[in-house]
Amino acid sequence: MTQLLDWVAERPRTYAEAMDAWKSSCPRHPVWDDAVTNGLIEVVADGSPMLEARVRLTTIGEARRSPTG
């Protein structure tokens, strides 16, 4: 989970980029799903298509990052 949080925080990311980088076979996106469910990351569309939406850490996600982030 901390790898995902650090990856999101590293630079601006899109939803499409996140789905490509964090895909797995079964279940499809367990780390991604857990991060969204636990309120650690959010997807901000701001009127753009979903694949172009921005992915960012929430305040809770920032607090959960690794200390060396």
Contacts in CASP RR format, 6 or more apart in sequence:
PFRMAT RR
TARGET T0000
AUTHOR 0000-0000-0000
METHOD contacts of the structure
MODEL  1
MTQLLDWVAERPRTYAEAMDAWKSSCPRHPVWDDAVTNGLIEVVADGSPM
LEARVRLTTIGEARRSPTG
1 31 0 8 1.000
1 34 0 8 1.000
1 35 0 8 1.000
1 40 0 8 1.000
1 64 0 8 1.000
2 64 0 8 1.000
2 65 0 8 1.000
2 66 0 8 1.000
2 69 0 8 1.000
4 22 0 8 1.000
4 31 0 8 1.000
4 32 0 8 1.000
4 35 0 8 1.000
4 41 0 8 1.000
5 35 0 8 1.000
5 40 0 8 1.000
5 41 0 8 1.000
5 57 0 8 1.000
5 61 0 8 1.000
5 64 0 8 1.000
5 65 0 8 1.000
5 66 0 8 1.000
6 65 0 8 1.000
6 66 0 8 1.000
6 69 0 8 1.000
7 13 0 8 1.000
7 21 0 8 1.000
8 18 0 8 1.000
8 41 0 8 1.000
8 55 0 8 1.000
8 56 0 8 1.000
8 57 0 8 1.000
9 57 0 8 1.000
9 62 0 8 1.000
9 65 0 8 1.000
9 69 0 8 1.000
12 54 0 8 1.000
13 54 0 8 1.000
13 55 0 8 1.000
13 56 0 8 1.000
14 51 0 8 1.000
14 52 0 8 1.000
14 53 0 8 1.000
14 54 0 8 1.000
14 55 0 8 1.000
15 43 0 8 1.000
15 50 0 8 1.000
15 51 0 8 1.000
15 52 0 8 1.000
15 53 0 8 1.000
15 54 0 8 1.000
15 55 0 8 1.000
16 51 0 8 1.000
16 52 0 8 1.000
17 55 0 8 1.000
18 32 0 8 1.000
18 55 0 8 1.000
19 29 0 8 1.000
19 32 0 8 1.000
19 51 0 8 1.000
22 29 0 8 1.000
22 31 0 8 1.000
22 32 0 8 1.000
23 29 0 8 1.000
24 30 0 8 1.000
24 31 0 8 1.000
27 33 0 8 1.000
32 41 0 8 1.000
35 41 0 8 1.000
35 61 0 8 1.000
36 42 0 8 1.000
36 43 0 8 1.000
38 60 0 8 1.000
39 58 0 8 1.000
39 60 0 8 1.000
39 61 0 8 1.000
40 57 0 8 1.000
40 58 0 8 1.000
40 60 0 8 1.000
40 61 0 8 1.000
40 64 0 8 1.000
41 55 0 8 1.000
41 56 0 8 1.000
41 57 0 8 1.000
41 58 0 8 1.000
41 61 0 8 1.000
42 55 0 8 1.000
42 56 0 8 1.000
42 57 0 8 1.000
42 58 0 8 1.000
43 50 0 8 1.000
43 53 0 8 1.000
43 54 0 8 1.000
43 55 0 8 1.000
44 53 0 8 1.000
44 54 0 8 1.000
44 55 0 8 1.000
44 56 0 8 1.000
45 53 0 8 1.000
45 54 0 8 1.000
46 53 0 8 1.000
46 54 0 8 1.000
57 65 0 8 1.000
END
